[in-house]
Amino acid sequence: MRTEIELNNGWRFAKIYNLGISENDAVTPEFDDCSWEKICLPHTFNATDSVTSSYYK
């Protein structure tokens, strides 16, 4: 029997180069990501870059 698992919802994203944490910290369940943007997949992090004054490079 085939099992389907929904992976599109429940993701968070932060467009920051250096968070002062390691990648290993960010993947733990205890990590506080409540300030990160809630997103659904698929997600394009730079969809609005060309229309804002704070262009992310």
Biotite code that builds the C-alpha atoms (Angstrom):
import biotite.structure as struc

atoms = struc.array([
    struc.Atom([0.000, 0.000, 0.000], chain_id="A", res_id=1, res_name="MET", atom_name="CA", element="C"),
    struc.Atom([1.304, 3.456, -0.945], chain_id="A", res_id=2, res_name="ARG", atom_name="CA", element="C"),
    struc.Atom([1.443, 6.161, 1.718], chain_id="A", res_id=3, res_name="THR", atom_name="CA", element="C"),
    struc.Atom([1.221, 9.832, 0.770], chain_id="A", res_id=4, res_name="GLU", atom_name="CA", element="C"),
    struc.Atom([2.680, 12.467, 3.059], chain_id="A", res_id=5, res_name="ILE", atom_name="CA", element="C"),
    struc.Atom([1.803, 16.142, 2.564], chain_id="A", res_id=6, res_name="GLU", atom_name="CA", element="C"),
    struc.Atom([4.986, 18.245, 2.668], chain_id="A", res_id=7, res_name="LEU", atom_name="CA", element="C"),
    struc.Atom([3.760, 21.569, 1.247], chain_id="A", res_id=8, res_name="ASN", atom_name="CA", element="C"),
    struc.Atom([2.628, 23.259, 4.473], chain_id="A", res_id=9, res_name="ASN", atom_name="CA", element="C"),
    struc.Atom([4.290, 24.078, 7.777], chain_id="A", res_id=10, res_name="GLY", atom_name="CA", element="C"),
    struc.Atom([7.540, 25.530, 6.431], chain_id="A", res_id=11, res_name="TRP", atom_name="CA", element="C"),
    struc.Atom([9.270, 28.699, 7.651], chain_id="A", res_id=12, res_name="ARG", atom_name="CA", element="C"),
    struc.Atom([11.809, 30.901, 5.876], chain_id="A", res_id=13, res_name="PHE", atom_name="CA", element="C"),
    struc.Atom([14.245, 33.638, 6.926], chain_id="A", res_id=14, res_name="ALA", atom_name="CA", element="C"),
    struc.Atom([16.089, 35.616, 4.271], chain_id="A", res_id=15, res_name="LYS", atom_name="CA", element="C"),
    struc.Atom([19.212, 36.260, 6.345], chain_id="A", res_id=16, res_name="ILE", atom_name="CA", element="C"),
    struc.Atom([22.778, 35.228, 5.565], chain_id="A", res_id=17, res_name="TYR", atom_name="CA", element="C"),
    struc.Atom([24.148, 34.979, 9.079], chain_id="A", res_id=18, res_name="ASN", atom_name="CA", element="C"),
    struc.Atom([21.752, 34.185, 11.899], chain_id="A", res_id=19, res_name="LEU", atom_name="CA", element="C"),
    struc.Atom([24.512, 33.580, 14.400], chain_id="A", res_id=20, res_name="GLY", atom_name="CA", element="C"),
    struc.Atom([23.507, 29.930, 14.569], chain_id="A", res_id=21, res_name="ILE", atom_name="CA", element="C"),
    struc.Atom([24.656, 26.780, 12.903], chain_id="A", res_id=22, res_name="SER", atom_name="CA", element="C"),
    struc.Atom([22.580, 24.840, 10.374], chain_id="A", res_id=23, res_name="GLU", atom_name="CA", element="C"),
    struc.Atom([22.487, 21.988, 12.894], chain_id="A", res_id=24, res_name="ASN", atom_name="CA", element="C"),
    struc.Atom([20.737, 24.235, 15.433], chain_id="A", res_id=25, res_name="ASP", atom_name="CA", element="C"),
    struc.Atom([18.049, 25.398, 12.987], chain_id="A", res_id=26, res_name="ALA", atom_name="CA", element="C"),
    struc.Atom([16.861, 21.860, 12.230], chain_id="A", res_id=27, res_name="VAL", atom_name="CA", element="C"),
    struc.Atom([16.204, 20.869, 15.836], chain_id="A", res_id=28, res_name="THR", atom_name="CA", element="C"),
    struc.Atom([12.593, 20.883, 17.086], chain_id="A", res_id=29, res_name="PRO", atom_name="CA", element="C"),
    struc.Atom([13.630, 23.159, 19.977], chain_id="A", res_id=30, res_name="GLU", atom_name="CA", element="C"),
    struc.Atom([14.826, 25.948, 17.647], chain_id="A", res_id=31, res_name="PHE", atom_name="CA", element="C"),
    struc.Atom([12.688, 29.111, 17.906], chain_id="A", res_id=32, res_name="ASP", atom_name="CA", element="C"),
    struc.Atom([11.697, 30.106, 14.356], chain_id="A", res_id=33, res_name="ASP", atom_name="CA", element="C"),
    struc.Atom([8.514, 31.996, 15.288], chain_id="A", res_id=34, res_name="CYS", atom_name="CA", element="C"),
    struc.Atom([9.866, 35.234, 13.771], chain_id="A", res_id=35, res_name="SER", atom_name="CA", element="C"),
    struc.Atom([10.478, 33.533, 10.400], chain_id="A", res_id=36, res_name="TRP", atom_name="CA", element="C"),
    struc.Atom([7.993, 33.918, 7.539], chain_id="A", res_id=37, res_name="GLU", atom_name="CA", element="C"),
    struc.Atom([5.444, 31.115, 7.174], chain_id="A", res_id=38, res_name="LYS", atom_name="CA", element="C"),
    struc.Atom([5.548, 29.716, 3.636], chain_id="A", res_id=39, res_name="ILE", atom_name="CA", element="C"),
    struc.Atom([4.002, 26.946, 1.540], chain_id="A", res_id=40, res_name="CYS", atom_name="CA", element="C"),
    struc.Atom([5.911, 24.976, -1.067], chain_id="A", res_id=41, res_name="LEU", atom_name="CA", element="C"),
    struc.Atom([6.853, 25.641, -3.764], chain_id="A", res_id=42, res_name="PRO", atom_name="CA", element="C"),
    struc.Atom([8.323, 28.962, -2.589], chain_id="A", res_id=43, res_name="HIS", atom_name="CA", element="C"),
    struc.Atom([10.405, 31.580, -4.399], chain_id="A", res_id=44, res_name="THR", atom_name="CA", element="C"),
    struc.Atom([12.404, 33.612, -1.905], chain_id="A", res_id=45, res_name="PHE", atom_name="CA", element="C"),
    struc.Atom([13.141, 36.444, -4.362], chain_id="A", res_id=46, res_name="ASN", atom_name="CA", element="C"),
    struc.Atom([9.753, 36.840, -6.056], chain_id="A", res_id=47, res_name="ALA", atom_name="CA", element="C"),
    struc.Atom([9.424, 40.491, -4.966], chain_id="A", res_id=48, res_name="THR", atom_name="CA", element="C"),
    struc.Atom([13.085, 41.579, -5.046], chain_id="A", res_id=49, res_name="ASP", atom_name="CA", element="C"),
    struc.Atom([12.783, 43.683, -8.165], chain_id="A", res_id=50, res_name="SER", atom_name="CA", element="C"),
    struc.Atom([9.814, 45.634, -6.790], chain_id="A", res_id=51, res_name="VAL", atom_name="CA", element="C"),
    struc.Atom([11.268, 46.619, -3.411], chain_id="A", res_id=52, res_name="THR", atom_name="CA", element="C"),
    struc.Atom([13.968, 49.108, -2.492], chain_id="A", res_id=53, res_name="SER", atom_name="CA", element="C"),
    struc.Atom([15.810, 46.539, -0.360], chain_id="A", res_id=54, res_name="SER", atom_name="CA", element="C"),
    struc.Atom([16.920, 44.264, -3.202], chain_id="A", res_id=55, res_name="TYR", atom_name="CA", element="C"),
    struc.Atom([18.302, 41.001, -1.783], chain_id="A", res_id=56, res_name="TYR", atom_name="CA", element="C"),
    struc.Atom([21.533, 39.929, -3.480], chain_id="A", res_id=57, res_name="LYS", atom_name="CA", element="C"),
])
